[in-house]
Amino acid sequence: MQAQAESRHSSEGGGRAVRLRSFGGPEALEVHQVPAPGAGPGQVRVRVTAAGLNPMDWVMTADADTAARFGLTLPVGFGTDYAGVIDQVGEGVTGFAPGDRVFGGALSRAVADLVVVDARGDTAADEVHHTPEGVDDRTAATLTIAGRTAAAALAALGSGSGAHSNPGLGLGPDDTVLIGGAGGGVGVFAVQLARIAGARVIGTGSAASADHLRSLGAEPVTYGDGLTDRVRALAPEGITAALDLHGVDTVHAARELGVPDARICTIAAQIEGVPAANGANAAPGALEEIAALIAAGRLRVPVAATFPIDEIRRATELQAARHVRGKVVIDL
């Protein structure tokens, strides 16, 4: 079967894409005109309208050794989260058609006018999902990496006393969970998913981020020296689980507060005995569930800033500073 395409987006055309010709930081990012990729068998091509940035985007293209662990070689694209509209469908694809609004992941190639992904893919490196009505493209472009990671981290907490009514989530109404880095890109999802499950959430952040954390449903506590005592004062009855989305300080505090290692999870550090999670561990359907919660108005994603593709360096510098409250999105 011949690939189908909307006539105004011919496969003979081209488009813009962010490329790196050498590994490095934001200064290595360049916008190029590139030939249009075509959708092969089992693939769809998406005309991207928005691409969300994540820390892993610049981490994995910072140097050759890190890039090699992700299978990346020069020249390489940039960004993974995307949202847009399908404009070409390859042979054998079912369930998708030109004109469908979609979102998903395209490992280190999402900041581009056109991306090709596997219609049956199920990892953030290569996947596509229908965007529900009620979810705008900027929001949809923030979901894949952070949403998958948050879902996987919460599931890794195992079953607590209240988790049985929330199979696969790892938290329930009888839980009090400490989330370190609660205001970051993954924290935005983790806090709200934990609250939806009925858990009480205490979230670490700077003093300036307190209102932001409250808006997500967390009780704020400042990180740094004395964290254990501050958490104990907030929850004298104790905490039952912890996520460390930044480093190791929350792990140490949770251990001091008597939380067993099986109910602690990290995403940015490896600590013996403590489960670690990443987006690849997310359960099937996790992203669709998150998108449905957004469409229903039960979960929101703060978009802190948007930039045109020509300002990719400035956007990445802002995101890499890790002080932004919410997600950074590239408009295409």
Salt bridges, closest charged atoms under 4 A:
GLU30 OE1 - ARG21 NH2 2.90
GLU30 OE1 - HIS32 NE2 2.87
ASP87 OD1 - ARG45 NE 2.93
ASP87 OD2 - ARG47 NE 3.79
ASP100 OD2 - HIS130 ND1 3.97
ASP113 OD1 - ARG16 NH2 2.95
ASP126 OD1 - ARG109 NH2 2.98
GLU127 OE1 - HIS129 NE2 2.75
GLU127 OE2 - ARG148 NE 2.86
ASP137 OD1 - ARG101 NH2 2.69
ASP175 OD1 - ARG263 NH1 2.70
ASP211 OD1 - ARG214 NH1 2.92
GLU219 OE2 - ARG200 NE 2.71
ASP229 OD1 - ARG232 NH1 3.05
GLU237 OE2 - ARG200 NH1 2.80
ASP261 OD1 - ARG255 NE 2.87
GLU288 OE2 - HIS129 ND1 2.78
GLU311 OE1 - ARG314 NH2 2.48
ASP331 OD2 - ARG138 NH2 2.58
